[in-house]
Each structure stands twice: as C-alpha cells, then as structure tokens.
Amino acid sequence: MATRLSDVAARAGVSVKTVSNVINDYPHITARTRAKVEAAIAALDYKPNVSARSLRKGRSDFIALAIPEMGSPYFAELGAAISRAAKRRGITVLIDQTEGESAAERFVLDGMRGQLIDGIIFSPLATAPAKLTSADTGKPLVLLGERPAGGQFDRVAVDSVQASYDATTHLISLGRHRIAAIGVGGTGTGAVRRKGYRKALKAAGMAHDPVLELAGTGYHRLDGAASMRELLALPEPPDAVFCFNDLLALGALRTLADAGLRVPDDVAVVGFDDIEDGRYHSPSLTTVSPDKEWLADNAVALLLDRIAGNGGSTHRDLTVPYTLEIRESTGG
C-alpha cells in the first residue's frame, strides 16, 4: 500500500498540513521541523502525488525543451545548461527530440503534452517563419535560434550575421583570398550566416564566389568532410574555410588531413558553436563561441516570466553574447 501524507505526519509527530508545507517548500518552517519531516519522508519512501500538486498550484513545475538532435554536441551542451538553469529555480526539464521534422515541430507548436508542462523552449528547424507567426500553442513558448518570431514569441539568439562577419573578417585579416563557406542555404541558420560571410567579403572589397559556397545535405561531420573534398577538387581550391558549425569544421579538418594539407598553413578553418570536441581536436578549432550558460539562463527566465503571466503582449528578443576563440586552426 502506498505511503500516505498522514503516515508521514504520524511518524514525524506533526500535522498533515505541516508535512504539506515542507513538501511545497513553505518558507516559515523551522529547521528542526523540516528535518523531522524530511527524515520521515525518507524512511517511509513517500512519493508526493505530482498530479494533485499540479492541480493545487495551477502548474506542474515541468517545462519542455524541444531540440532537433539530442546527439548533436551543441544541443547536448545547451540542453545541459538549460537543465541546470531550470534546476536552480526548482523546475524540471523534459527534453523532446524533433529531428527537424515538420510533424514533430507541429506537435511542439500545438502545446505538446497538455497539462504535463507549463511552457516550452523550442529550437525550430523545419518550421517556416509564417507558421511560427500563426501558431497557437496554448502554452508560453520561447524560441531559440535564427528564425524570427513574427512578434508572437520571445526569442533568445546569437547575432549570427555579426558573428559570421567577425569570423570571416578574421580569415581575411590572415591574408586569405579564397575563403569558402560550408553550410550555406535554406532560410534559417545557413542563410543568416551566409549573409554575415558575404558582408565581410564585401567590406574587404572581395567578391563572393558561388563556387566556394557549399550547402551540403546537413550539418554533421560527414557533410563537412564531403564538402571539403568538393572544394579541394576545384581548379583553384580555397585557402580558408568558414564552416557554419563545428561539426562541419571537424569533418573538413579530417578531409584536409587525409589530403596531406597543413592547417592553417595551407588552409585555415573556422567553425561556429565552440563545442568541446573542437577545443580538444588537433589542431584545436578556431570558432565563434556563444555564451551557452547566458543563453540557457535567460531562456528559462523569459519562459518562467511568461508562465507567471508577466511580459505583456510584446515579444522580447535577447541577443546572446559571443566571442571569437582563436585557436590552432587559424594559427592561434
């Protein structure tokens, strides 16, 4: 038979109301009483009824994080940071993998699991901006990434145009003249980062060469490796490459090593995301490093503010700080 609240109260020698106050973290409980109740809870292995607590409080203290890939190092690191930020506030994060599929992302925009969660942090990949504008989630939602919210949802994102401009400008400052880009295309990350890449070339008086801009089929190591092979097969291969994420860059580095080319002497490489793998690769990877802890903390804070009914009708856009971490792949 399951342990009841009254069983805990009897063992601790307090009222049922006092046990309830301890479980719900009521502040005006003496340390001695709290210790007695917690000891009784542990001894009896009491498990609070989450559904009943949710009904009483009007919220579950669960939020969802919907991301394209849990296996992606960037999203794994970001997910861990968001979980830590939520835990500091007494909130539990449930993670859902959409795999960048339209149907899965529609499920997110439809509110996911109803009463189980209080709100959603969502990094869309397949959903067009127009769909985000017209979505009716029924739950507070905060967007991550480049896709515009259309004035409906709060958003936390890196200024990818400026960050890509800085990364490309760094390569130009090294005297590189044929700077390729891997990961261009689409309406999201690729398009936005290509804008910054082209802006830097134009500022330096260099025309962008479509032959040096490769979209690839994805954002993984194998895509970066394949794109780099294609670039090396050109009559005039590049002397530098800006990859729109670190996995693409790591794949490109492998192809360069297989071809017997030296990095950065023959080809300099820059990535984007600053995942741990890039820091410990040989050569270590120069990359745009978004402040993931800042991103996570502010995304959670925005969402909880909306859950509490604050923020008004105007959406809020927060820009994530970043640095360009110069490492061995560009001579750092």
Protein Blocks (a to p, Z undefined) as FASTA:
>chain_A
ZZdfklmmmmnopafklmmmmmnopabbcfklmmmmmmmmmmnopacdfklmmmmnopah
iacdddfblklmklmmmmmmmmmmmmmnopacddddeklpaklmmmmmnopnojmpgbdc
dddfklcfklmmmpcehpacddedjbdgklmaccddddfklmmmmmmmmmmmnopabdcd
ehiecjblmmmmmmmmmmmmmmnopacdfklpcfbjbjcfklmmmmmmmmmmpmbdcfbd
cdfbfklmmmmmmmmmmnopacfklpccddehjaaklmmpccddddddddfklmmmmmmm
mmmmmmnopaijbdcdddddddddddfknoZZ
